[in-house]
Amino acid sequence: MTAKKINYQGDVKLAKAWGNVVLKNADMTLETDTLRLDRIKQEAYYQDNGTVIDSANTLTSKIGRYFMELKKYQFLDSVHIENP
């Protein structure tokens, strides 16, 4: 993950990244302005617009959650997908 700024609270294992946040794994790229990460639950989530790009799709939504262990997403509010 890259971002302009990251704040991490080690005692509760919560992080907040903001400013051109990019989260990548082998299969996809998530881009958003602010991303919160819960290391205990192994979940990352955004609440103010995000874009997920994989080999076949570009998906945008206002709210989204990424479950890291399952490598699955949940998208809520204003979801739009582009797929050729």
MDTraj code that builds the backbone (N, CA, C; nanometers):
import mdtraj as md
import numpy as np

residues = "MET THR ALA LYS LYS ILE ASN TYR GLN GLY ASP VAL LYS LEU ALA LYS ALA TRP GLY ASN VAL VAL LEU LYS ASN ALA ASP MET THR LEU GLU THR ASP THR LEU ARG LEU ASP ARG ILE LYS GLN GLU ALA TYR TYR GLN ASP ASN GLY THR VAL ILE ASP SER ALA ASN THR LEU THR SER LYS ILE GLY ARG TYR PHE MET GLU LEU LYS LYS TYR GLN PHE LEU ASP SER VAL HIS ILE GLU ASN PRO".split()
xyz = np.array([
    [0.0851, -0.1171, 0.0000],
    [0.0000, 0.0000, 0.0000],
    [0.0892, 0.1229, 0.0000],
    [0.0488, 0.2209, -0.0797],
    [0.1163, 0.3500, -0.0787],
    [0.0129, 0.4593, -0.0556],
    [0.0562, 0.5671, 0.0058],
    [-0.0297, 0.6820, 0.0335],
    [0.0592, 0.8001, 0.0682],
    [0.0028, 0.9182, 0.0611],
    [0.0788, 1.0361, 0.1018],
    [0.1026, 1.0354, 0.2520],
    [0.0005, 0.9916, 0.3293],
    [0.0133, 0.9883, 0.4758],
    [-0.0524, 0.8625, 0.5313],
    [0.0061, 0.8107, 0.6383],
    [-0.0512, 0.6956, 0.7087],
    [-0.0381, 0.7203, 0.8577],
    [-0.1469, 0.6962, 0.9285],
    [-0.1478, 0.7029, 1.0741],
    [-0.1786, 0.5623, 1.1256],
    [-0.0932, 0.5078, 1.2110],
    [-0.1127, 0.3710, 1.2614],
    [-0.1173, 0.3726, 1.4133],
    [-0.2228, 0.3099, 1.4677],
    [-0.2372, 0.2949, 1.6120],
    [-0.2019, 0.1512, 1.6466],
    [-0.0797, 0.1287, 1.6893],
    [-0.0301, -0.0056, 1.7140],
    [-0.1029, -0.0802, 1.8246],
    [-0.1523, -0.0082, 1.9248],
    [-0.2195, -0.0746, 2.0358],
    [-0.3507, -0.1409, 1.9943],
    [-0.4203, -0.0842, 1.8958],
    [-0.5468, -0.1422, 1.8488],
    [-0.5360, -0.1944, 1.7058],
    [-0.4179, -0.1820, 1.6458],
    [-0.3883, -0.2326, 1.5114],
    [-0.4819, -0.1769, 1.4042],
    [-0.5043, -0.0449, 1.4121],
    [-0.5854, 0.0249, 1.3130],
    [-0.4992, 0.1266, 1.2400],
    [-0.5166, 0.1338, 1.1077],
    [-0.4430, 0.2303, 1.0273],
    [-0.5404, 0.3128, 0.9449],
    [-0.5009, 0.4363, 0.9209],
    [-0.5741, 0.5235, 0.8298],
    [-0.4718, 0.5790, 0.7315],
    [-0.4960, 0.5554, 0.6029],
    [-0.4088, 0.6079, 0.4979],
    [-0.4903, 0.7052, 0.4148],
    [-0.4279, 0.8162, 0.3747],
    [-0.5005, 0.9119, 0.2928],
    [-0.4050, 0.9833, 0.1982],
    [-0.4651, 1.0338, 0.0907],
    [-0.3877, 1.1017, -0.0117],
    [-0.3361, 1.0044, -0.1168],
    [-0.4109, 0.9885, -0.2238],
    [-0.3704, 0.8997, -0.3345],
    [-0.3340, 0.7597, -0.2872],
    [-0.4240, 0.6957, -0.2173],
    [-0.4002, 0.5613, -0.1637],
    [-0.4107, 0.4587, -0.2763],
    [-0.3122, 0.3693, -0.2831],
    [-0.3113, 0.2589, -0.3787],
    [-0.2780, 0.1320, -0.3021],
    [-0.3682, 0.0339, -0.3100],
    [-0.3489, -0.0968, -0.2469],
    [-0.3462, -0.2003, -0.3581],
    [-0.2361, -0.2758, -0.3674],
    [-0.2208, -0.3734, -0.4753],
    [-0.1982, -0.5128, -0.4197],
    [-0.2508, -0.6109, -0.4932],
    [-0.2080, -0.7486, -0.4753],
    [-0.1857, -0.8052, -0.6155],
    [-0.1613, -0.9323, -0.6282],
    [-0.1283, -0.9906, -0.7587],
    [-0.2414, -0.9780, -0.8599],
    [-0.3665, -0.9678, -0.8136],
    [-0.4821, -0.9727, -0.9036],
    [-0.5535, -0.8399, -0.9258],
    [-0.5313, -0.7406, -0.8398],
    [-0.6104, -0.6193, -0.8512],
    [-0.5375, -0.5003, -0.7934],
    [-0.5929, -0.3819, -0.8250],
    [-0.5448, -0.2557, -0.7688],
    [-0.6656, -0.1773, -0.7190],
    [-0.6580, -0.1305, -0.5955],
    [-0.7612, -0.0464, -0.5355],
    [-0.7039, 0.0936, -0.5212],
    [-0.7791, 0.1931, -0.5702],
    [-0.7389, 0.3328, -0.5582],
    [-0.8497, 0.4100, -0.4892],
    [-0.8130, 0.4914, -0.3914],
    [-0.9091, 0.5735, -0.3188],
    [-0.8341, 0.6882, -0.2537],
    [-0.9071, 0.7839, -0.1976],
    [-0.8404, 0.8939, -0.1291],
    [-0.8112, 0.8602, 0.0164],
    [-0.9014, 0.7853, 0.0820],
    [-0.8831, 0.7491, 0.2222],
    [-0.9192, 0.6028, 0.2408],
    [-0.8308, 0.5286, 0.3054],
    [-0.8528, 0.3860, 0.3294],
    [-0.8224, 0.3562, 0.4750],
    [-0.9112, 0.2849, 0.5388],
    [-0.8896, 0.2409, 0.6762],
    [-0.8599, 0.0914, 0.6753],
    [-0.7706, 0.0500, 0.7633],
    [-0.7266, -0.0884, 0.7681],
    [-0.7337, -0.1390, 0.9107],
    [-0.8056, -0.2496, 0.9283],
    [-0.8153, -0.3162, 1.0582],
    [-0.7330, -0.4440, 1.0493],
    [-0.6160, -0.4461, 1.1116],
    [-0.5276, -0.5623, 1.1008],
    [-0.5786, -0.6810, 1.1806],
    [-0.6589, -0.6593, 1.2827],
    [-0.7146, -0.7706, 1.3592],
    [-0.8190, -0.8440, 1.2752],
    [-0.9110, -0.7698, 1.2152],
    [-1.0144, -0.8301, 1.1300],
    [-0.9635, -0.8619, 0.9898],
    [-0.8462, -0.8104, 0.9535],
    [-0.7907, -0.8255, 0.8192],
    [-0.8867, -0.7710, 0.7136],
    [-0.9333, -0.6467, 0.7385],
    [-1.0253, -0.5787, 0.6484],
    [-0.9754, -0.4380, 0.6194],
    [-0.9903, -0.3977, 0.4940],
    [-0.9636, -0.2602, 0.4534],
    [-1.0939, -0.2038, 0.3988],
    [-1.1218, -0.0755, 0.4264],
    [-1.2472, -0.0196, 0.3772],
    [-1.2336, 0.1290, 0.3475],
    [-1.3147, 0.1710, 0.2492],
    [-1.3228, 0.3123, 0.2140],
    [-1.4687, 0.3532, 0.2199],
    [-1.4909, 0.4816, 0.2461],
    [-1.6266, 0.5332, 0.2613],
    [-1.6526, 0.6570, 0.1770],
    [-1.5604, 0.6881, 0.0863],
    [-1.5771, 0.8081, 0.0056],
    [-1.5160, 0.7885, -0.1331],
    [-1.5679, 0.6917, -0.2054],
    [-1.5321, 0.6639, -0.3448],
    [-1.4001, 0.5883, -0.3606],
    [-1.4099, 0.4792, -0.4335],
    [-1.2936, 0.3988, -0.4644],
    [-1.3077, 0.3352, -0.6014],
    [-1.1944, 0.2945, -0.6580],
    [-1.1908, 0.2276, -0.7871],
    [-1.1083, 0.1008, -0.7722],
    [-1.1634, -0.0104, -0.8219],
    [-1.0927, -0.1379, -0.8210],
    [-1.0745, -0.1817, -0.9656],
    [-0.9505, -0.2123, -1.0013],
    [-0.9175, -0.2530, -1.1375],
    [-0.8534, -0.3903, -1.1325],
    [-0.9073, -0.4837, -1.2125],
    [-0.8429, -0.6142, -1.2284],
    [-0.8237, -0.6388, -1.3778],
    [-0.7923, -0.7599, -1.4158],
    [-0.7598, -0.7874, -1.5557],
    [-0.8773, -0.7676, -1.6504],
    [-1.0004, -0.7729, -1.6018],
    [-1.1165, -0.7633, -1.6906],
    [-1.2138, -0.6515, -1.6550],
    [-1.2048, -0.5950, -1.5366],
    [-1.3074, -0.5038, -1.4884],
    [-1.2484, -0.3770, -1.4284],
    [-1.3270, -0.2704, -1.4365],
    [-1.3026, -0.1490, -1.3593],
    [-1.4320, -0.1202, -1.2855],
    [-1.4258, -0.1205, -1.1531],
    [-1.5444, -0.1022, -1.0713],
    [-1.5252, 0.0190, -0.9829],
    [-1.6278, 0.1029, -0.9774],
    [-1.6260, 0.2176, -0.8867],
    [-1.7440, 0.2060, -0.7916],
    [-1.7253, 0.2545, -0.6711],
    [-1.8343, 0.2587, -0.5738],
    [-1.8033, 0.3650, -0.4698],
    [-1.9069, 0.4080, -0.4025],
    [-1.8880, 0.5075, -0.2975],
    [-1.8303, 0.4431, -0.1720],
    [-1.8770, 0.3233, -0.1386],
    [-1.8330, 0.2526, -0.0178],
    [-1.7878, 0.1127, -0.0570],
    [-1.6765, 0.0687, -0.0017],
    [-1.6289, -0.0656, -0.0314],
    [-1.5466, -0.1223, 0.0819],
    [-1.5424, -0.2539, 0.0866],
    [-1.4679, -0.3257, 0.1898],
    [-1.3928, -0.4399, 0.1232],
    [-1.2676, -0.4600, 0.1647],
    [-1.1854, -0.5681, 0.1124],
    [-1.1489, -0.6608, 0.2268],
    [-1.1856, -0.7879, 0.2129],
    [-1.1563, -0.8905, 0.3131],
    [-1.0269, -0.9594, 0.2697],
    [-0.9177, -0.9271, 0.3352],
    [-0.7851, -0.9686, 0.2894],
    [-0.7639, -1.1193, 0.2908],
    [-0.8063, -1.1876, 0.3944],
    [-0.7851, -1.3326, 0.4005],
    [-0.8620, -1.4057, 0.2913],
    [-0.9832, -1.3597, 0.2623],
    [-1.0673, -1.4226, 0.1599],
    [-1.0383, -1.3698, 0.0195],
    [-0.9698, -1.2551, 0.0113],
    [-0.9457, -1.1861, -0.1156],
    [-1.0776, -1.1577, -0.1873],
    [-1.1744, -1.1075, -0.1102],
    [-1.3083, -1.0759, -0.1610],
    [-1.3435, -0.9318, -0.1268],
    [-1.4301, -0.8746, -0.2111],
    [-1.4782, -0.7385, -0.1918],
    [-1.6271, -0.7364, -0.1608],
    [-1.6680, -0.6277, -0.0995],
    [-1.8095, -0.5945, -0.0829],
    [-1.8212, -0.4477, -0.1257],
    [-1.9132, -0.4203, -0.2175],
    [-1.9312, -0.2846, -0.2683],
    [-2.0718, -0.2374, -0.2339],
    [-2.0811, -0.1114, -0.1887],
    [-2.2090, -0.0537, -0.1503],
    [-2.2194, 0.0883, -0.2050],
    [-2.3361, 0.1278, -0.2431],
    [-2.3688, 0.2657, -0.2792],
    [-2.3011, 0.3111, -0.4082],
    [-2.3812, 0.3390, -0.5059],
    [-2.3376, 0.3965, -0.6338],
    [-2.2344, 0.3072, -0.7041],
    [-2.2613, 0.1789, -0.7114],
    [-2.1695, 0.0832, -0.7716],
    [-2.1858, 0.0852, -0.9240],
    [-2.0722, 0.0917, -0.9945],
    [-2.0712, 0.0910, -1.1407],
    [-1.9551, 0.0056, -1.1868],
    [-1.9818, -0.0847, -1.2819],
    [-1.8768, -0.1708, -1.3334],
    [-1.8647, -0.1547, -1.4839],
    [-1.7416, -0.1507, -1.5317],
    [-1.7124, -0.1478, -1.6760],
    [-1.6408, -0.2768, -1.7110],
    [-1.6962, -0.3477, -1.8085],
    [-1.6379, -0.4729, -1.8528],
    [-1.6619, -0.4852, -2.0031],
    [-1.5532, -0.4951, -2.0802],
    [-1.5714, -0.4995, -2.2261],
    [-1.6447, -0.6251, -2.2682],
])
top = md.Topology()
chain = top.add_chain()
for i, resn in enumerate(residues, 1):
    res = top.add_residue(resn, chain, resSeq=i)
    for name in ("N", "CA", "C"):
        top.add_atom(name, md.element.get_by_symbol(name[0]), res)
traj = md.Trajectory(xyz[None], top)
